[in-house]
Amino acid sequence: MAVRDSAPTPEEPAARQRVRAETPPPHYWRRWTQDAAEAAEAKAAAAPGESPAPAASAPAATAAAATPGDPGTGQDEAPYRVLIVEDDRAQALFAQSVLHGAGMQAEVQMQPEGVIEAIGRFQPDLILMDLHMPGLDGMRLTTLIRQQAGLPLLPIVFLSGDPDPERQFEVLESGADDFLTKPIRPRHLIAAVSNRIQRTRAQLRLAAASAPAPMRSHPETGLSTRAWLLQQIDATLAGDRRGGLYFIEIASALSLRERYGYAAFERLMAEAGRRLAQIVAPAPLARLNDNSFLALAQETAEAALEAEAAAIRNRLADEVFLVRDEERVQLRSAIGYTALSLGFEDAGTALEATERSALQARLRPEGVAAYVPPSDHEAQERLALLEGQIELAYQPIVSVAGNDQAQYQVLLRLRQADGTLLSAGQVIPAAEASGRIADLDQQVMEHALNLIAQRAAQGTPLRLFVSQSPRTLAREAFAEWLLQAIAERGIDGTSVVIDLRLADALIHSVTLTEFCRRLMPAGVQFCLGQFEPGDEADALLGQMSLGYVRMAGRFAGAHADNALRDQLRTVIDAAHRQGLQVIGQQIEDPQAAAAMWVAGIDFVQGNLVHSVGSDLDFDFQNAVL
């Protein structure tokens, strides 16, 4: 088949020559589809001097071969949607024009930081991404996309001029689906994109047809099932976005379970769910975990959400429940709520936002709080705060009984372009608020795993305590990634200890317990940090699969406070009965170390032992307290 796309005729104007070279005409792509031969025959059969019929008017029998989205195909399927992530404007516009010429919808995003927002707004079938971009490179951005709810299967195709086959392999390992090398002919680009989208849409249709619809009601409790309710939230977000969500958390769940036992606690929560369903009716209610419930209030006006949340809390507080031995109990709760008109991309993000508001509700006397999205200015400030190079610092954790095991707590630092060094306390809140915490956590964990593997290869093994956010650990994809990363590096899982803050563990106990269960077979250990004794905290020691407990910093002053020293000894004894080892932190002087030793502490860390630094050269074998 002859293709007239080589040299222009001399009489063609220069401007027209440039347009023909850079922007293919409409339906140009059809030269490479299955009905191209018929189009060529139609052209050959045209009378001399007569223009051939446009390819778009091909018979309906051949339209099935065309890319969906071509306005001339007559197909009902929605146009293919492609998000182009490319910082080079000329390259981005060229790819966009090629795809537009193929009847597809294509949007350009030149700032990697805006990709997640663009995905939620544009809902692409495929992402066409450059590899080398300032800030977030393509591989890191792919990892971030894969960690978002609902996006693990979104096709990502890289288009790059990097010829290194090893780099191409790394790209595919990062989660990309294909790698195209620049320069690329338009027909190859169109074929790669359309074929990938076509297969993905077919797989989604097949999965939707074969997947059973989620049960609407739980057979035992009569409440809505979690899956069905999330499906209803997705449908509301795709429609008029009316109403809001309530995240209802029963307070003091761990102490209730400890006091009455699991069976009685479960009956109490089941009855609380039934009463709540009556209170929030006609809004559907689902139980999320041990002590949390979610309600979808579609018929409630946004302005009335706060008043209704307060009414729900007050009505539940007035209810009287009978538990073991006919004991009467009244339940306190915290309720977070959000309006669905705030632009959530799916049910998962709406649920996460509502859960955050419940955390705020726990801190307020009225027990009710609304989700407030960050302003554009706040979002930009947070993103700017996260631009920089990760630098990890380390502090030794030393056995008081003597041990040559090298182990350090990993402390996050971020070096910005102007040389400013930010602490974890500055970086982590910004990362959580901007949705970048999972990416940040994974980068820190990658640094730690690589360091462990490097030291193991040198014959100097070490153990690292690495803090991670509960929101990261709640992602199923993160657990799979971590297991695979440990296996690929061939490291001993016991060399990784994940630090969990007590405050986080109290809120996310069900999620974190499940994460611990999945990682423990690989040898990964867990440390409950910033520990403060209390009914709920004490119950956690026996419920979670822990290896270590790190005391709150105030216990470093136990040498000067008899009551604090007795409390410290009680916690250490309780932890030892559970088979846990206890770490004392912020040890600054010999008196504090001596008090810790007398109380039975297992490990200490602080400036008395060694200050925080960037080196891993502490002599554990000859350490003397």
Summary of the structure (lengths in Angstrom):
residues: 625
radius of gyration: 29.8
end to end distance: 84.5
largest distance: 106.6
contacts: 1933
relative contact order: 0.06
helix: 48%
strand: 18%
